[in-house]
Structure formats: structure tokens, C-alpha cells
Amino acid sequence: MLISDLKKTCNECEGSGYIAGLKELGTIQINLRQSCHVCSGKGFNLTELGQEFWKLYKPMIQNLIKNSFQNKSECSDVFDL
């Protein structure tokens, strides 16, 4: 399995994560760089397989993060940090 099996480059922003835009105020042009609304600024979208993997692993990742913060809090209590 390759990364390309799990995600694909966003077609809207071509992988940059941003959509260029210009706003004109008289003779001045202002560059408005906005996050891509399709990929939310990531530059990629998950494939169907990627979405299935994310659904499977997301709860486990959230638990790891939660436990990591709890352990850090316990260590700081013990070492008075």
C-alpha cells in the first residue's frame, strides 16, 4: 500500500492548500490568499480507503493523545513542574 492509495492531491487548489484571489481597491490590487474550501487548506483529500483507515485509527490516536497528556500531568505533579 502506498500513501497515494490513502490520499490524493486536491484538484481545486492543486495541492497548495490555498486559492489565490485578488481584490481591487481603485488602482490597488490586494492579493487575498484564502484556504481552499475543498481540502480545508491541507492540499489533499482522503480517498475512500483513506477515510476507512481514518475511521478505524482515529479513536486509537485520540486515546494515545489523551493518555499522553494525562501522563504528562501526573509527571508534573510528582516532580512539581
C-alpha positions as CSV (number, residue, x, y, z in Angstrom):
1,M,0.0,0.0,0.0
2,L,1.2,3.5,-0.9
3,I,0.4,6.9,0.5
4,S,-1.3,7.6,-2.9
5,D,-3.8,4.9,-2.0
6,L,-4.9,6.9,1.0
7,K,-4.9,10.5,-0.2
8,K,-5.0,12.4,-3.4
9,T,-4.0,15.9,-4.3
10,C,-6.8,18.4,-4.2
11,N,-7.9,19.4,-7.7
12,E,-9.2,22.8,-6.6
13,C,-6.0,24.2,-5.2
14,E,-3.7,21.8,-7.0
15,G,-2.1,20.7,-3.7
16,S,-1.1,24.1,-2.4
17,G,-3.9,24.4,0.2
18,Y,-4.7,27.9,-0.9
19,I,-6.8,29.6,-3.5
20,A,-5.4,32.9,-4.9
21,G,-7.7,35.8,-5.2
22,L,-7.4,39.5,-6.0
23,K,-9.4,42.4,-4.5
24,E,-9.2,45.7,-6.3
25,L,-9.4,48.9,-4.4
26,G,-9.2,51.6,-7.0
27,T,-5.9,51.0,-8.8
28,I,-4.5,48.9,-6.0
29,Q,-4.8,45.1,-6.2
30,I,-4.6,43.2,-3.0
31,N,-3.6,39.5,-3.1
32,L,-6.1,37.5,-1.0
33,R,-4.8,34.1,-0.2
34,Q,-7.5,32.0,1.3
35,S,-7.6,28.5,2.5
36,C,-9.0,26.1,0.0
37,H,-12.7,25.3,0.8
38,V,-12.5,21.8,-0.7
39,C,-9.5,20.4,1.3
40,S,-9.6,22.9,4.2
41,G,-6.1,24.1,3.5
42,K,-4.4,20.6,3.6
43,G,-3.7,20.3,-0.1
44,F,-5.1,16.8,-0.2
45,N,-8.3,14.8,0.3
46,L,-8.6,11.3,1.6
47,T,-9.5,8.5,-0.8
48,E,-12.3,6.1,0.2
49,L,-9.7,3.7,1.6
50,G,-8.0,6.6,3.5
51,Q,-11.3,7.6,5.0
52,E,-11.9,4.0,6.2
53,F,-8.4,3.8,7.7
54,W,-9.0,7.2,9.5
55,K,-12.3,6.0,10.9
56,L,-10.5,2.9,12.2
57,Y,-7.5,4.6,13.7
58,K,-8.9,7.9,14.9
59,P,-10.3,6.6,18.2
60,M,-6.9,4.9,19.0
61,I,-5.0,8.1,18.2
62,Q,-7.3,10.2,20.3
63,N,-6.7,7.8,23.3
64,L,-2.9,7.9,22.8
65,I,-3.0,11.7,22.9
66,K,-5.4,11.7,25.9
67,N,-3.1,9.3,27.8
68,S,0.0,11.3,26.9
69,F,-1.5,14.4,28.4
70,Q,-2.6,12.6,31.5
71,N,0.8,11.1,32.0
72,K,2.5,14.4,31.5
73,S,0.1,15.9,34.1
74,E,0.9,13.1,36.5
75,C,4.7,13.6,36.0
76,S,4.4,17.3,36.6
77,D,2.6,16.7,39.9
78,V,5.3,14.3,41.0
79,F,8.2,16.5,40.0
80,D,6.5,19.7,40.9
81,L,6.8,21.2,37.4
